[in-house]
């Protein structure tokens, strides 16, 4: 049972984007059989700085593990994420709002990410863990759909972490529909389109190519219901929509 739990933890960390580099530390901590333990790791991401230069964002992750009521059965309880030693937030895990290491970074830099959620306006809507999607009971009065979320840096919850802004389907932003308004070459190829949609849904700034062969970066901005374009120096661009589609709007 203990080995099964360890393998589950390793797979979970890999799925969340932490790779396998923490496996040795994880094994050592689990073998100590403490009530809880922490593992720290840092990462760097390419990022455009305020002066326009290309630099690095440094992110520190503190992974907090707790032991359940089962003997020597551990789970990832939360991850405290700190961006450039300036902004910090703790993300809870195992409660239906799991975000990957890259998604946590993107949220802290102000981006939005796309998640499955239980939609029930009679209660607080919550974000689903991927494993929960197939566990919904028919006739429960709850519906699974996708929502966009971003951190609200003006509000904190009872635990002192940033609250979420949530944008539901009826907010009026549909990523694929909005992208189709613009002359983006990647939309002409199914696999390239799927990569583009998936990357933007994780909150990334994704490189793409316009029909005039100009390389751009794209970000999804569901709050403003638009796609934001940037040039290779990350200056904002005004890209005109496809004329034929705009005539039918």
C-alpha positions in Angstrom: 0.0 0.0 0.0 2.8 2.4 0.9 4.6 1.7 -2.5 1.3 2.3 -4.3 0.9 5.6 -2.6 4.4 6.7 -3.5 3.9 5.8 -7.1 0.6 7.7 -7.2 2.4 10.8 -5.7 5.1 10.5 -8.3 2.6 10.3 -11.2 0.6 13.2 -9.8 3.7 15.4 -9.6 4.6 14.6 -13.2 1.1 15.3 -14.3 1.2 18.7 -12.6 4.3 19.6 -14.5 7.0 19.0 -11.8 8.6 16.2 -13.7 10.6 13.5 -12.0 13.3 15.6 -10.3 11.5 15.6 -7.0 11.2 11.8 -6.8 14.2 11.2 -4.6 13.2 13.9 -2.1 9.7 12.5 -2.1 10.9 9.0 -1.3 13.0 10.3 1.5 10.2 12.3 3.0 7.7 9.5 2.8 10.1 7.1 4.5 10.3 9.4 7.5 6.6 8.8 8.1 5.9 12.3 9.6 2.4 13.8 9.8 3.3 16.3 7.1 6.3 17.4 5.1 7.3 20.1 2.5 9.4 19.9 -0.6 10.7 23.0 -2.3 11.6 23.6 -6.0 12.3 26.6 -8.2 11.8 27.2 -11.9 12.4 30.0 -14.4 10.2 31.1 -17.3 11.1 33.4 -20.2 9.2 36.6 -19.8 9.1 40.1 -21.3 10.2 42.7 -18.7 8.8 46.1 -18.2 11.6 47.7 -20.1 10.8 45.5 -23.1 13.8 43.3 -22.7 13.6 39.5 -22.6 14.3 38.2 -19.1 13.4 35.5 -16.7 10.6 35.1 -14.2 11.7 33.1 -11.1 9.1 31.0 -9.4 9.4 29.2 -6.1 7.1 26.3 -5.3 6.6 24.9 -1.8 4.7 21.6 -2.0 2.9 20.7 1.2 2.0 17.1 1.8 -0.2 15.7 4.6 -0.9 12.2 5.9 -4.5 11.0 5.7 -6.3 8.8 8.2 -4.9 5.7 6.4 -1.5 4.7 7.8 1.3 6.2 5.8 -0.9 7.4 3.0 0.1 10.9 1.9 -1.5 13.4 -0.5 -0.5 16.8 -1.9 -2.4 19.2 0.2 -1.4 22.6 -1.3 1.4 24.4 -3.2 2.6 27.9 -2.1 3.8 29.7 -5.2 6.0 32.8 -5.2 6.7 34.9 -8.3 9.9 36.9 -8.4 9.9 37.2 -4.5 7.1 39.7 -4.9 3.7 38.1 -5.2 2.5 34.9 -3.5 -0.5 32.6 -3.5 -1.3 29.2 -2.1 -3.2 26.8 -4.3 -5.2 24.0 -2.6 -5.1 20.5 -4.2 -7.3 17.5 -4.1 -10.5 19.6 -3.8 -11.3 20.0 -7.4 -9.2 23.0 -8.3 -5.8 21.5 -9.2 -3.7 23.7 -11.4 -0.4 22.7 -13.0 3.0 24.4 -12.1 2.8 26.4 -15.3 -0.8 27.3 -14.8 -0.1 28.6 -11.3 2.7 30.8 -12.7 0.4 32.1 -15.5 -2.3 32.9 -12.9 0.2 34.8 -10.8 1.3 36.9 -13.8 -2.4 37.8 -14.4 -3.4 35.4 -17.1 -6.6 33.4 -17.4 -6.9 29.6 -17.6 -9.7 27.3 -18.8 -11.0 24.6 -16.5 -13.8 22.1 -16.2 -16.3 23.1 -13.5 -19.5 22.0 -11.8 -22.1 24.7 -12.7 -24.8 25.0 -10.1 -26.0 28.5 -9.4 -27.7 27.2 -6.2 -24.3 26.7 -4.6 -20.7 27.9 -5.0 -19.4 26.7 -8.4 -16.1 24.8 -8.1 -13.5 23.8 -10.5 -13.2 20.1 -11.2 -10.2 17.8 -10.9 -9.9 15.8 -14.1 -10.6 12.6 -12.3 -14.0 13.9 -11.1 -15.5 14.6 -14.6 -16.7 11.0 -15.0 -18.0 10.7 -11.5 -21.0 13.1 -11.8 -24.3 11.5 -11.0 -27.0 11.7 -13.5 -30.0 13.7 -12.2 -27.9 15.5 -9.6 -29.0 18.9 -10.9 -25.4 19.8 -11.6 -23.9 20.4 -15.0 -20.3 20.1 -16.1 -19.0 22.9 -18.4 -15.9 24.9 -18.9 -15.2 28.2 -17.3 -12.3 30.7 -17.4 -10.7 31.7 -14.2 -8.1 34.3 -13.2 -6.9 35.6 -9.9 -8.6 38.7 -8.4 -5.7 40.7 -7.0 -8.1 43.0 -5.2 -9.8 40.4 -3.1 -8.6 37.7 -0.8 -10.5 34.7 0.7 -10.6 33.6 4.4 -7.3 31.8 4.0 -5.6 35.0 2.8 -5.2 33.8 -0.8 -6.5 35.7 -3.9 -10.0 35.0 -4.9 -10.9 33.9 -8.4 -12.7 35.8 -11.1 -14.9 33.3 -13.0 -16.2 33.7 -16.5 -18.9 31.3 -17.4 -20.1 30.3 -20.9 -22.8 32.9 -20.8 -20.2 35.6 -20.4 -19.9 35.5 -24.1 -16.3 34.4 -24.8 -15.7 31.2 -26.8 -12.0 30.8 -27.6 -12.2 28.8 -30.9 -15.0 31.1 -32.2 -13.0 34.2 -31.3 -9.8 32.9 -32.9 -11.7 32.0 -36.1 -12.3 35.7 -36.7 -8.7 36.3 -37.5 -6.3 35.2 -40.3 -4.2 32.7 -38.2 -2.5 30.0 -40.3 -2.5 27.5 -37.4 -6.3 27.3 -37.6 -6.0 25.7 -41.1 -4.4 22.5 -39.6 -6.3 20.4 -37.1 -3.3 19.4 -35.0 -1.8 22.9 -35.0 -5.2 24.3 -34.1 -5.5 21.9 -31.1 -2.1 22.9 -29.9 -3.0 26.5 -30.1 -6.3 26.1 -28.3 -4.8 23.9 -25.6 -1.8 26.3 -24.9 -4.1 29.4 -24.8 -6.4 27.5 -22.4 -3.5 27.0 -20.0 -2.9 30.8 -19.9 0.2 30.7 -22.1 1.4 33.4 -24.6 1.4 31.2 -27.7 3.4 31.9 -30.9 1.4 31.9 -34.1 1.6 33.0 -37.7 -0.7 35.4 -39.6 -1.6 34.7 -43.2 0.8 37.4 -44.3 3.6 35.2 -42.6 4.0 37.6 -39.7 4.9 35.9 -36.5 3.0 37.0 -33.4 2.2 36.0 -29.9 -1.4 35.5 -28.9 -3.1 35.6 -25.5 -6.7 34.8 -24.5 -8.4 37.6 -22.6 -11.8 36.2 -21.7 -12.6 39.0 -19.2 -12.5 41.6 -22.1 -13.9 39.0 -24.5 -11.0 39.3 -27.0 -7.8 37.9 -28.3 -4.7 40.0 -27.7 -1.9 40.0 -30.3 1.7 41.0 -29.7 4.7 41.3 -32.0 8.0 39.5 -31.4 9.1 42.3 -29.0 5.8 41.9 -27.2 4.4 45.2 -28.3 0.6 45.1 -28.7 -0.7 44.7 -32.2 -4.0 45.6 -33.8 -4.9 42.7 -36.1 -7.9 43.1 -38.3 -10.5 40.3 -38.3 -11.4 38.4 -41.5 -13.6 40.7 -43.5 -16.0 38.0 -44.7 -16.7 36.9 -41.2 -17.1 40.4 -39.9 -19.7 41.2 -42.6 -21.9 38.5 -41.2 -21.7 39.6 -37.6 
